[in-house]
Amino acid sequence: MRLTFHVLLIIASLGLITAVLLQKGKSAGLSGAITGGAEHLFGKTKARGLELFLSRLTMGLASAFIILSLIVSYIVTE
């Protein structure tokens, strides 16, 4: 059981790293914030296609990573 959760945690962490690295940058630094890149923060532009999928995948993998981390830490302390 302990080994299973450790393997799942490793898979979730590698998937999370991959999903974050595949995403496109949201702004171009300070020049992006000045020229309207701040609109991305407030959701005025809609993401579609692969960008939307990667965003949702990242949120799901991050949630799985946090939950699995809590489970593994609970199992290790027992």
Biopython code that builds the backbone (N, CA, C, O; Angstrom):
import numpy as np
from Bio.PDB.StructureBuilder import StructureBuilder

atoms = [
    (1, "MET", "N", (0.830, -1.189, 0.000)),
    (1, "MET", "CA", (0.000, 0.000, 0.000)),
    (1, "MET", "C", (0.872, 1.250, 0.000)),
    (1, "MET", "O", (0.624, 2.193, -0.751)),
    (2, "ARG", "N", (1.891, 1.247, 0.845)),
    (2, "ARG", "CA", (2.797, 2.394, 0.942)),
    (2, "ARG", "C", (3.533, 2.601, -0.373)),
    (2, "ARG", "O", (3.679, 3.732, -0.834)),
    (3, "LEU", "N", (3.995, 1.518, -0.974)),
    (3, "LEU", "CA", (4.720, 1.597, -2.241)),
    (3, "LEU", "C", (3.808, 2.107, -3.361)),
    (3, "LEU", "O", (4.247, 2.858, -4.231)),
    (4, "THR", "N", (2.563, 1.703, -3.334)),
    (4, "THR", "CA", (1.606, 2.137, -4.354)),
    (4, "THR", "C", (1.418, 3.650, -4.319)),
    (4, "THR", "O", (1.427, 4.302, -5.363)),
    (5, "PHE", "N", (1.247, 4.210, -3.120)),
    (5, "PHE", "CA", (1.067, 5.653, -3.009)),
    (5, "PHE", "C", (2.340, 6.410, -3.386)),
    (5, "PHE", "O", (2.262, 7.495, -3.961)),
    (6, "HIS", "N", (3.499, 5.857, -3.072)),
    (6, "HIS", "CA", (4.749, 6.497, -3.478)),
    (6, "HIS", "C", (4.878, 6.525, -5.001)),
    (6, "HIS", "O", (5.281, 7.538, -5.573)),
    (7, "VAL", "N", (4.541, 5.426, -5.649)),
    (7, "VAL", "CA", (4.609, 5.371, -7.117)),
    (7, "VAL", "C", (3.614, 6.349, -7.728)),
    (7, "VAL", "O", (3.944, 7.048, -8.687)),
    (8, "LEU", "N", (2.399, 6.406, -7.185)),
    (8, "LEU", "CA", (1.398, 7.353, -7.686)),
    (8, "LEU", "C", (1.854, 8.803, -7.488)),
    (8, "LEU", "O", (1.606, 9.657, -8.339)),
    (9, "LEU", "N", (2.514, 9.072, -6.372)),
    (9, "LEU", "CA", (3.025, 10.420, -6.108)),
    (9, "LEU", "C", (4.111, 10.794, -7.109)),
    (9, "LEU", "O", (4.152, 11.931, -7.578)),
    (10, "ILE", "N", (4.978, 9.865, -7.438)),
    (10, "ILE", "CA", (6.031, 10.122, -8.429)),
    (10, "ILE", "C", (5.425, 10.361, -9.808)),
    (10, "ILE", "O", (5.858, 11.260, -10.529)),
    (11, "ILE", "N", (4.427, 9.563, -10.177)),
    (11, "ILE", "CA", (3.769, 9.734, -11.477)),
    (11, "ILE", "C", (3.064, 11.088, -11.534)),
    (11, "ILE", "O", (3.143, 11.781, -12.548)),
    (12, "ALA", "N", (2.374, 11.472, -10.454)),
    (12, "ALA", "CA", (1.678, 12.759, -10.430)),
    (12, "ALA", "C", (2.665, 13.913, -10.505)),
    (12, "ALA", "O", (2.399, 14.906, -11.182)),
    (13, "SER", "N", (3.801, 13.801, -9.821)),
    (13, "SER", "CA", (4.780, 14.891, -9.853)),
    (13, "SER", "C", (5.422, 15.023, -11.227)),
    (13, "SER", "O", (5.624, 16.140, -11.703)),
    (14, "LEU", "N", (5.748, 13.906, -11.874)),
    (14, "LEU", "CA", (6.321, 13.976, -13.221)),
    (14, "LEU", "C", (5.298, 14.507, -14.225)),
    (14, "LEU", "O", (5.650, 15.274, -15.121)),
    (15, "GLY", "N", (4.053, 14.108, -14.082)),
    (15, "GLY", "CA", (3.001, 14.630, -14.946)),
    (15, "GLY", "C", (2.787, 16.120, -14.750)),
    (15, "GLY", "O", (2.559, 16.851, -15.715)),
    (16, "LEU", "N", (2.859, 16.575, -13.502)),
    (16, "LEU", "CA", (2.701, 17.994, -13.204)),
    (16, "LEU", "C", (3.846, 18.810, -13.804)),
    (16, "LEU", "O", (3.619, 19.877, -14.375)),
    (17, "ILE", "N", (5.056, 18.315, -13.674)),
    (17, "ILE", "CA", (6.213, 18.999, -14.259)),
    (17, "ILE", "C", (6.065, 19.087, -15.769)),
    (17, "ILE", "O", (6.327, 20.135, -16.361)),
    (18, "THR", "N", (5.650, 17.999, -16.392)),
    (18, "THR", "CA", (5.481, 17.974, -17.848)),
    (18, "THR", "C", (4.387, 18.936, -18.293)),
    (18, "THR", "O", (4.563, 19.666, -19.269)),
    (19, "ALA", "N", (3.261, 18.944, -17.586)),
    (19, "ALA", "CA", (2.148, 19.821, -17.969)),
    (19, "ALA", "C", (2.530, 21.292, -17.829)),
    (19, "ALA", "O", (2.137, 22.113, -18.658)),
    (20, "VAL", "N", (3.284, 21.632, -16.800)),
    (20, "VAL", "CA", (3.700, 23.025, -16.615)),
    (20, "VAL", "C", (4.692, 23.439, -17.694)),
    (20, "VAL", "O", (4.616, 24.554, -18.210)),
    (21, "LEU", "N", (5.610, 22.561, -18.034)),
    (21, "LEU", "CA", (6.600, 22.904, -19.048)),
    (21, "LEU", "C", (6.005, 22.997, -20.447)),
    (21, "LEU", "O", (6.553, 23.705, -21.292)),
    (22, "LEU", "N", (4.910, 22.311, -20.716)),
    (22, "LEU", "CA", (4.275, 22.370, -22.027)),
    (22, "LEU", "C", (3.427, 23.620, -22.232)),
    (22, "LEU", "O", (3.075, 23.957, -23.363)),
    (23, "GLN", "N", (3.099, 24.307, -21.142)),
    (23, "GLN", "CA", (2.251, 25.486, -21.268)),
    (23, "GLN", "C", (3.026, 26.661, -21.839)),
    (23, "GLN", "O", (4.239, 26.780, -21.665)),
    (24, "LYS", "N", (2.297, 27.516, -22.520)),
    (24, "LYS", "CA", (2.872, 28.709, -23.103)),
    (24, "LYS", "C", (2.919, 29.810, -22.050)),
    (24, "LYS", "O", (2.071, 29.847, -21.159)),
    (25, "GLY", "N", (3.890, 30.698, -22.141)),
    (25, "GLY", "CA", (3.992, 31.815, -21.206)),
    (25, "GLY", "C", (2.804, 32.748, -21.339)),
    (25, "GLY", "O", (2.348, 33.006, -22.453)),
    (26, "LYS", "N", (2.297, 33.255, -20.237)),
    (26, "LYS", "CA", (1.112, 34.100, -20.263)),
    (26, "LYS", "C", (1.430, 35.569, -20.538)),
    (26, "LYS", "O", (0.563, 36.296, -21.023)),
    (27, "SER", "N", (2.640, 36.022, -20.243)),
    (27, "SER", "CA", (2.973, 37.421, -20.480)),
    (27, "SER", "C", (4.425, 37.521, -20.922)),
    (27, "SER", "O", (5.204, 36.576, -20.795)),
    (28, "ALA", "N", (4.758, 38.669, -21.433)),
    (28, "ALA", "CA", (6.116, 38.889, -21.914)),
    (28, "ALA", "C", (6.877, 39.789, -20.950)),
    (28, "ALA", "O", (7.571, 40.713, -21.375)),
    (29, "GLY", "N", (6.753, 39.526, -19.676)),
    (29, "GLY", "CA", (7.468, 40.319, -18.684)),
    (29, "GLY", "C", (6.798, 41.659, -18.456)),
    (29, "GLY", "O", (5.573, 41.763, -18.525)),
    (30, "LEU", "N", (7.586, 42.677, -18.185)),
    (30, "LEU", "CA", (7.066, 44.006, -17.884)),
    (30, "LEU", "C", (6.388, 44.619, -19.101)),
    (30, "LEU", "O", (5.366, 45.289, -18.957)),
    (31, "SER", "N", (6.927, 44.408, -20.287)),
    (31, "SER", "CA", (6.306, 44.972, -21.486)),
    (31, "SER", "C", (4.932, 44.358, -21.737)),
    (31, "SER", "O", (4.042, 45.030, -22.257)),
    (32, "GLY", "N", (4.752, 43.103, -21.378)),
    (32, "GLY", "CA", (3.441, 42.477, -21.520)),
    (32, "GLY", "C", (2.427, 43.042, -20.551)),
    (32, "GLY", "O", (1.245, 43.137, -20.881)),
    (33, "ALA", "N", (2.864, 43.417, -19.363)),
    (33, "ALA", "CA", (1.965, 43.998, -18.370)),
    (33, "ALA", "C", (1.554, 45.407, -18.777)),
    (33, "ALA", "O", (0.416, 45.814, -18.547)),
    (34, "ILE", "N", (2.470, 46.149, -19.377)),
    (34, "ILE", "CA", (2.169, 47.519, -19.785)),
    (34, "ILE", "C", (1.245, 47.539, -20.995)),
    (34, "ILE", "O", (0.338, 48.368, -21.070)),
    (35, "THR", "N", (1.467, 46.637, -21.939)),
    (35, "THR", "CA", (0.690, 46.665, -23.182)),
    (35, "THR", "C", (-0.605, 45.870, -23.107)),
    (35, "THR", "O", (-1.257, 45.684, -24.134)),
    (36, "GLY", "N", (-0.993, 45.404, -21.953)),
    (36, "GLY", "CA", (-2.271, 44.713, -21.844)),
    (36, "GLY", "C", (-2.147, 43.260, -21.472)),
    (36, "GLY", "O", (-3.140, 42.535, -21.529)),
    (37, "GLY", "N", (-0.994, 42.810, -21.099)),
    (37, "GLY", "CA", (-0.830, 41.428, -20.682)),
    (37, "GLY", "C", (-1.527, 41.132, -19.374)),
    (37, "GLY", "O", (-1.754, 39.971, -19.034)),
    (38, "ALA", "N", (-1.873, 42.195, -18.626)),
    (38, "ALA", "CA", (-2.561, 42.008, -17.350)),
    (38, "ALA", "C", (-3.983, 41.512, -17.548)),
    (38, "ALA", "O", (-4.598, 41.016, -16.604)),
    (39, "GLU", "N", (-4.519, 41.635, -18.765)),
    (39, "GLU", "CA", (-5.872, 41.142, -19.018)),
    (39, "GLU", "C", (-5.958, 39.634, -18.851)),
    (39, "GLU", "O", (-7.026, 39.103, -18.546)),
    (40, "HIS", "N", (-4.851, 38.944, -19.046)),
    (40, "HIS", "CA", (-4.845, 37.492, -18.874)),
    (40, "HIS", "C", (-5.123, 37.119, -17.431)),
    (40, "HIS", "O", (-5.697, 36.064, -17.161)),
    (41, "LEU", "N", (-4.721, 37.975, -16.500)),
    (41, "LEU", "CA", (-4.917, 37.672, -15.079)),
    (41, "LEU", "C", (-6.390, 37.694, -14.696)),
    (41, "LEU", "O", (-6.817, 36.948, -13.814)),
    (42, "PHE", "N", (-7.155, 38.533, -15.344)),
    (42, "PHE", "CA", (-8.549, 38.686, -14.961)),
    (42, "PHE", "C", (-9.505, 37.895, -15.839)),
    (42, "PHE", "O", (-10.721, 38.003, -15.681)),
    (43, "GLY", "N", (-8.979, 37.112, -16.748)),
    (43, "GLY", "CA", (-9.798, 36.204, -17.523)),
    (43, "GLY", "C", (-10.600, 36.830, -18.644)),
    (43, "GLY", "O", (-11.631, 36.283, -19.036)),
    (44, "LYS", "N", (-10.158, 37.962, -19.172)),
    (44, "LYS", "CA", (-10.903, 38.587, -20.259)),
    (44, "LYS", "C", (-10.708, 37.851, -21.578)),
    (44, "LYS", "O", (-11.542, 37.948, -22.478)),
    (45, "THR", "N", (-9.616, 37.124, -21.688)),
    (45, "THR", "CA", (-9.407, 36.343, -22.903)),
    (45, "THR", "C", (-9.699, 34.882, -22.584)),
    (45, "THR", "O", (-9.299, 34.372, -21.537)),
    (46, "LYS", "N", (-10.385, 34.231, -23.479)),
    (46, "LYS", "CA", (-10.769, 32.837, -23.264)),
    (46, "LYS", "C", (-9.716, 31.908, -23.850)),
    (46, "LYS", "O", (-9.266, 32.089, -24.982)),
    (47, "ALA", "N", (-9.337, 30.927, -23.074)),
    (47, "ALA", "CA", (-8.394, 29.920, -23.554)),
    (47, "ALA", "C", (-9.175, 28.835, -24.288)),
    (47, "ALA", "O", (-10.275, 28.460, -23.883)),
    (48, "ARG", "N", (-8.591, 28.344, -25.366)),
    (48, "ARG", "CA", (-9.267, 27.298, -26.133)),
    (48, "ARG", "C", (-8.273, 26.243, -26.542)),
    (48, "ARG", "O", (-7.067, 26.481, -26.596)),
    (49, "GLY", "N", (-8.802, 25.070, -26.831)),
    (49, "GLY", "CA", (-7.986, 24.000, -27.392)),
    (49, "GLY", "C", (-6.983, 23.432, -26.418)),
    (49, "GLY", "O", (-7.308, 23.104, -25.277)),
    (50, "LEU", "N", (-5.763, 23.322, -26.888)),
    (50, "LEU", "CA", (-4.697, 22.697, -26.112)),
    (50, "LEU", "C", (-4.367, 23.496, -24.862)),
    (50, "LEU", "O", (-4.058, 22.920, -23.819)),
    (51, "GLU", "N", (-4.428, 24.817, -24.960)),
    (51, "GLU", "CA", (-4.120, 25.659, -23.806)),
    (51, "GLU", "C", (-5.106, 25.428, -22.662)),
    (51, "GLU", "O", (-4.710, 25.352, -21.499)),
    (52, "LEU", "N", (-6.380, 25.316, -22.996)),
    (52, "LEU", "CA", (-7.412, 25.042, -21.986)),
    (52, "LEU", "C", (-7.221, 23.650, -21.395)),
    (52, "LEU", "O", (-7.344, 23.464, -20.184)),
    (53, "PHE", "N", (-6.922, 22.678, -22.242)),
    (53, "PHE", "CA", (-6.697, 21.312, -21.764)),
    (53, "PHE", "C", (-5.506, 21.251, -20.822)),
    (53, "PHE", "O", (-5.582, 20.612, -19.772)),
    (54, "LEU", "N", (-4.398, 21.909, -21.182)),
    (54, "LEU", "CA", (-3.215, 21.892, -20.324)),
    (54, "LEU", "C", (-3.464, 22.615, -19.009)),
    (54, "LEU", "O", (-2.933, 22.218, -17.971)),
    (55, "SER", "N", (-4.261, 23.664, -19.045)),
    (55, "SER", "CA", (-4.584, 24.379, -17.817)),
    (55, "SER", "C", (-5.385, 23.494, -16.865)),
    (55, "SER", "O", (-5.098, 23.427, -15.670)),
    (56, "ARG", "N", (-6.384, 22.824, -17.409)),
    (56, "ARG", "CA", (-7.204, 21.935, -16.564)),
    (56, "ARG", "C", (-6.420, 20.712, -16.106)),
    (56, "ARG", "O", (-6.602, 20.240, -14.983)),
    (57, "LEU", "N", (-5.549, 20.200, -16.972)),
    (57, "LEU", "CA", (-4.706, 19.070, -16.587)),
    (57, "LEU", "C", (-3.765, 19.454, -15.457)),
    (57, "LEU", "O", (-3.543, 18.668, -14.536)),
    (58, "THR", "N", (-3.212, 20.661, -15.526)),
    (58, "THR", "CA", (-2.317, 21.139, -14.475)),
    (58, "THR", "C", (-3.047, 21.259, -13.143)),
    (58, "THR", "O", (-2.513, 20.877, -12.102)),
    (59, "MET", "N", (-4.267, 21.788, -13.175)),
    (59, "MET", "CA", (-5.040, 21.904, -11.936)),
    (59, "MET", "C", (-5.364, 20.528, -11.353)),
    (59, "MET", "O", (-5.289, 20.332, -10.140)),
    (60, "GLY", "N", (-5.719, 19.587, -12.208)),
    (60, "GLY", "CA", (-6.029, 18.238, -11.739)),
    (60, "GLY", "C", (-4.812, 17.533, -11.165)),
    (60, "GLY", "O", (-4.892, 16.893, -10.117)),
    (61, "LEU", "N", (-3.680, 17.655, -11.860)),
    (61, "LEU", "CA", (-2.449, 17.016, -11.375)),
    (61, "LEU", "C", (-1.944, 17.676, -10.091)),
    (61, "LEU", "O", (-1.406, 16.997, -9.216)),
    (62, "ALA", "N", (-2.113, 18.989, -9.975)),
    (62, "ALA", "CA", (-1.705, 19.674, -8.748)),
    (62, "ALA", "C", (-2.559, 19.214, -7.571)),
    (62, "ALA", "O", (-2.049, 19.003, -6.471)),
    (63, "SER", "N", (-3.857, 19.062, -7.807)),
    (63, "SER", "CA", (-4.741, 18.562, -6.745)),
    (63, "SER", "C", (-4.366, 17.139, -6.344)),
    (63, "SER", "O", (-4.313, 16.811, -5.158)),
    (64, "ALA", "N", (-4.106, 16.298, -7.344)),
    (64, "ALA", "CA", (-3.702, 14.916, -7.055)),
    (64, "ALA", "C", (-2.389, 14.883, -6.297)),
    (64, "ALA", "O", (-2.219, 14.081, -5.378)),
    (65, "PHE", "N", (-1.455, 15.755, -6.677)),
    (65, "PHE", "CA", (-0.154, 15.805, -5.998)),
    (65, "PHE", "C", (-0.313, 16.195, -4.530)),
    (65, "PHE", "O", (0.312, 15.592, -3.657)),
    (66, "ILE", "N", (-1.142, 17.193, -4.255)),
    (66, "ILE", "CA", (-1.337, 17.640, -2.869)),
    (66, "ILE", "C", (-2.014, 16.544, -2.044)),
    (66, "ILE", "O", (-1.594, 16.263, -0.921)),
    (67, "ILE", "N", (-3.052, 15.930, -2.595)),
    (67, "ILE", "CA", (-3.770, 14.881, -1.864)),
    (67, "ILE", "C", (-2.863, 13.680, -1.617)),
    (67, "ILE", "O", (-2.833, 13.133, -0.515)),
    (68, "LEU", "N", (-2.123, 13.272, -2.650)),
    (68, "LEU", "CA", (-1.217, 12.130, -2.473)),
    (68, "LEU", "C", (-0.090, 12.447, -1.494)),
    (68, "LEU", "O", (0.342, 11.569, -0.748)),
    (69, "SER", "N", (0.387, 13.683, -1.487)),
    (69, "SER", "CA", (1.424, 14.073, -0.529)),
    (69, "SER", "C", (0.913, 13.967, 0.906)),
    (69, "SER", "O", (1.625, 13.503, 1.796)),
    (70, "LEU", "N", (-0.327, 14.403, 1.120)),
    (70, "LEU", "CA", (-0.907, 14.296, 2.461)),
    (70, "LEU", "C", (-1.104, 12.842, 2.871)),
    (70, "LEU", "O", (-0.855, 12.481, 4.021)),
    (71, "ILE", "N", (-1.547, 12.009, 1.940)),
    (71, "ILE", "CA", (-1.742, 10.588, 2.238)),
    (71, "ILE", "C", (-0.410, 9.920, 2.559)),
    (71, "ILE", "O", (-0.310, 9.166, 3.527)),
    (72, "VAL", "N", (0.617, 10.195, 1.749)),
    (72, "VAL", "CA", (1.929, 9.573, 1.973)),
    (72, "VAL", "C", (2.511, 10.042, 3.295)),
    (72, "VAL", "O", (3.093, 9.242, 4.029)),
    (73, "SER", "N", (2.366, 11.328, 3.613)),
    (73, "SER", "CA", (2.904, 11.798, 4.900)),
    (73, "SER", "C", (2.160, 11.164, 6.075)),
    (73, "SER", "O", (2.768, 10.890, 7.110)),
    (74, "TYR", "N", (0.867, 10.928, 5.932)),
    (74, "TYR", "CA", (0.102, 10.263, 6.992)),
    (74, "TYR", "C", (0.531, 8.809, 7.145)),
    (74, "TYR", "O", (0.647, 8.309, 8.264)),
    (75, "ILE", "N", (0.767, 8.132, 6.031)),
    (75, "ILE", "CA", (1.164, 6.724, 6.086)),
    (75, "ILE", "C", (2.555, 6.581, 6.688)),
    (75, "ILE", "O", (2.807, 5.653, 7.458)),
    (76, "VAL", "N", (3.460, 7.493, 6.342)),
    (76, "VAL", "CA", (4.839, 7.401, 6.840)),
    (76, "VAL", "C", (4.900, 7.635, 8.348)),
    (76, "VAL", "O", (5.716, 7.019, 9.033)),
    (77, "THR", "N", (4.044, 8.521, 8.877)),
    (77, "THR", "CA", (4.092, 8.802, 10.317)),
    (77, "THR", "C", (3.473, 7.683, 11.153)),
    (77, "THR", "O", (3.691, 7.623, 12.364)),
    (78, "GLU", "N", (2.713, 6.806, 10.525)),
    (78, "GLU", "CA", (2.109, 5.706, 11.300)),
    (78, "GLU", "C", (3.098, 4.619, 11.600)),
    (78, "GLU", "O", (2.750, 3.627, 12.241)),
]
sb = StructureBuilder()
sb.init_structure("model")
sb.init_model(0)
sb.init_chain("A")
sb.init_seg("    ")
for serial, (resi, resn, name, xyz) in enumerate(atoms, 1):
    if name == "N":
        sb.init_residue(resn, " ", resi, " ")
    sb.init_atom(name, np.array(xyz, "f"), 0.0, 1.0, " ", f" {name:<3s}", serial, name[0])
structure = sb.get_structure()
